Amino acid sequence: MKPKYLILLTLYCYSCINMNDPDSQARYSDSYNSFDKKLVDHIPKKLPNNQIGFGFYSPVNTSFGQLYLLTKVSSKSEFLKLKSEFSNQAIYSGYASDKCFAIVDGFKCNLSDTSGLNNCKTIFPIPQEAISYTEDLPSNLNSISKNYENAEIIIKECKLGNFLKIIDTKSNENDSIKKSKSGFSKGYTFVEKDMIIIYWTMNW
């Protein structure tokens, strides 16, 4: 059974003292608490006032789950300070186009271009929401997914898991995927152009 997917988007407002309504806060807390603590210890426990959206796949009764929180930083200096601080925690970092990142969209993993995998000691699964956003079309009837421009991914921790059950594996994928059993990855995304920081975690 595919887990329920929830995404909440809110408007960002500098003049608001507390923009997070009790219902949003409660939904966020429920999703946060549904994960093992070690998967979310790098993500704010409560919705910060500078959040501009969050979403999750509940890991309850399933082996797959993810949580992501989007925040918008008000100053360039604060953005760079946080980026430097979180970079010091990284086991790996790179731009979204890095061949060592495996993009996971729900239960599907996009590894259509595997040309660079043999050069990677480890493949790092990251959620689609860590590098992209949804934009409504003018008709308001449909939406499209777009990648953030020059998104930088920081992997804080990754323990490869039962990845073979999520993707259709190919013969030229590296040993780290072939030998995986179960696990999780967690980290941050920095989008300097829009001053956005995304906190995310994913288990499979």
N, C-alpha and C positions, 0 to 999 in steps of 0.2 A: 504494500500500500504506500503510495507516495505521500510523504509528510506534507502537512498543511504549510503553505507558504504565506507569509505575511510581510508586507512592506508598508511602512508608514512614512509619508513625506510631509514635512512641515515647512512653513516659510521662515526664513531667517530674519530676525528683527533686532536691531541693535538697541532699540528703545524699550524692549520688553525686560522687565525685572525677572520674571519667570515665565517663559513661554511654554513650559511643559505641563500640559493638563494632566490631571490625576489618572485619566484613563490610559494615556500614552505611557506615563510613568509605570503604571501597573503592568501593562503589556510588555514593556521592556524588561521590567524586573522578573516577570514570569519566564521570559525567554532566556535571560541571563542565568537565572537559577536552574534552568533545565540542563545546563552544561556542567561537566566536571570542573571544579575550581581551577585546576591547572590549565585548562583550555582558555579561560577568560580572565586570568589574573592581570593581564595587560590592558584590559578594556575597562573604562569607567563603570562602576557598579550601578550608578544612577545616571539618568539622562542629563548631560550638562546643558547649560543654557545656550551654548553655541552649536548644538546639534542641528543638523538640517535633514536628518532622516536616519532610519534604521530598518533592518529587516532580518528575518531569520527563517531557517528551516528547523523545525523542532526535531531534536534527536530522540524524542520519546518514542519507544516501540519501533525504532529503526536504527540502522547502523550508520546513517548519514545525517549530519546536521551542520548548520553554520549560523553564525551571528555576525553582523557587520553594523558599524556605527559611523555615520558621516558627520564630521565637524568642520566648521569654517572658522579659521583663525583671523583675528581682526588686524594683526600687524605682521609685517614681514619679519621683524626681529624675533617675535615670538615663534613664528613658523620655523625659522632657521634654528632657533634654540631647541625646539622640540625635535626637529629633524636630526640635529647633532646628537642629542641625548639618546634618541631611539636607535640611531645608527650604531652607537657604541654597544647596543645589545644584540646586534645582528650576527647571525651565523652565515647569512648570505644576503646580498642585495643586488639589484639591477633594475633596468627599465622593463616595462611590461612586455616588450618584444624579445626579451632574453629567452634563448632556446631552452634554458634549464627550468623554465616555469611551465607547468602543465595546467592549463586553464580548465577548471571544473565548473560546469553549468548544470546545477541540479545533480542528476545521476549520470550525466554525460561528461566525458572529458575530451577536449579538443586537442588531439595529437596528430592532426592531419599532416603537418610538416615536421617530420622527425629527422631532418637532415643534420641537425646540430646535436642530437642527443648523445651520440657517441663521444662527444667532447665534454660531456658533463659527468662529473663523478657522482652526482646525485640529482635526481629530478625533484623539484619542489612543487607540489600541487598547491594552487591558489584558487579561490573562488572567482567566478566571473565578475561578481560585484566589487571585487578589489581593484578592478581596472576599468570598469565601464559604468554607464548610467543610462537610464531610460528617458527618452525624450518623446513627448506626445506630438503627433502629427497635427497639422492645422485642422483636419476634419474632426479631431478629438475622438475618432473611432478606433484608431490604431496608434501604436507607439513603436519606436525603433530603439535598438541598443547602440550606443556610441561609446567608443573608448575615450578615456581622458587623454588629453594631450601630454605627452612626456611624463606619464605616471611612473614614479619610482617606488619599487616594492622593497620592503625590508622584511626579511624572514627572521623572526625572533626565535622560533623553535619549530622543528619538523621531525616527526618520527613516522616513517613510511609505514603504510598499513595495507589492508586488503584492497589494493588498487586494481588488481586484475579483474575484480567483479564489477568494477565501474566502467572500465574502458575496454574497447576491442583492441587487444594488444597486437603488435606487429613484430616481426622477427628481428628488426633492427633497434628495438628499444633496449635500454641498458639494464644491467644486472640489478640495480637498486630497485627497479620496478618489478622485475621478474621474481625477486626474492621477498617482496613485501607481503605482510600478513594483515596488519591493521594499524591504524595510527591517526595522527592529526598534524595540522600545520596551523601556525598563527603568526600574525605580524601586523604591519602597517603599510599604508599607501600614502605617498605624498604627491600632491598635485600643486606645484608651485604657482602655476599660472592663475589658478582659481583659489589659492590659499586654503585648500581642502586637505584634511587628514582623515583617512579611513582606518578605523580599528577593525580587525576581522579575525575570525577563527573558523576552523572547519575540521570536522572529524568524519572518518569514513570507516 
